[in-house]
Amino acid sequence: MADSKIPSIKIEVLDFLSTCPSAQQVLDFRASEGLQERLRYLLQQNKERTLTSEENAELDEMEYMDHLMAMLKAKIRIRMMEEK
């Protein structure tokens, strides 16, 4: 189960994007240390095959949001290169 003190990755990303960040700020974005720690925990639990169904769903969400941000960053880098 997610620690209630740590926002979900969706909330953290949406909060960040709602600030209308610059392209460079998006490129520099990293999940909070709390979320990174939670991810390490979930990955370890997954490796040990001890994830609960809730934890598995949380890990899936983190992986999806990581992929989404990676795609966004790639598109920004392409546009920045085209503008040069």
C-alpha positions in Angstrom: 0.0 0.0 0.0 1.3 3.5 -0.8 2.5 5.7 2.0 -0.2 8.3 2.4 2.5 11.0 3.0 3.9 10.5 -0.5 1.7 11.7 -3.3 1.1 9.4 -6.2 3.3 9.7 -9.3 0.2 11.0 -11.2 -0.4 13.7 -8.7 3.2 14.7 -8.6 3.5 14.9 -12.4 0.2 16.8 -12.8 1.2 19.2 -10.0 4.5 19.9 -11.8 2.9 20.3 -15.3 0.2 22.6 -13.9 2.9 25.1 -13.1 3.5 25.6 -16.9 7.1 24.7 -16.7 9.6 25.7 -19.4 11.0 23.1 -21.7 14.2 23.0 -19.7 12.3 22.5 -16.5 10.5 19.5 -18.0 13.9 18.1 -19.1 15.2 18.6 -15.6 12.2 17.1 -13.8 12.7 14.1 -11.5 10.3 12.4 -9.2 10.7 13.4 -5.5 13.1 11.5 -3.4 10.1 10.0 -1.5 8.7 8.6 -4.8 12.1 7.3 -5.9 12.5 5.5 -2.6 9.0 4.0 -3.0 9.9 2.9 -6.5 13.0 1.2 -5.2 10.9 -0.6 -2.6 8.3 -1.7 -5.1 11.0 -3.0 -7.5 12.6 -5.0 -4.7 9.3 -6.5 -3.7 8.6 -7.3 -7.3 12.0 -9.0 -7.6 11.1 -11.1 -4.6 7.7 -11.7 -6.0 6.0 -10.4 -2.8 4.0 -7.5 -4.3 0.4 -7.2 -3.3 -2.1 -6.4 -6.0 -2.3 -2.8 -4.8 1.5 -2.5 -5.0 1.6 -4.1 -8.4 -1.0 -1.5 -9.7 1.1 1.3 -8.1 4.3 0.0 -9.8 2.4 -0.2 -13.1 1.3 3.4 -12.7 4.8 4.5 -11.9 6.2 2.7 -15.0 3.5 4.3 -17.2 4.1 7.8 -15.9 7.9 7.3 -16.3 7.4 6.2 -19.9 5.0 9.2 -20.5 7.6 11.7 -19.2 10.4 10.0 -21.2 8.4 10.4 -24.4 7.6 14.1 -23.5 11.3 14.8 -22.8 12.3 13.1 -26.1 9.8 15.3 -28.0 11.2 18.4 -26.3 14.8 17.5 -27.2 13.8 16.9 -30.8 12.1 20.3 -31.0 15.0 22.0 -29.4 17.4 20.5 -32.0 15.1 21.5 -34.8 15.1 25.1 -33.6 18.9 25.3 -33.7 
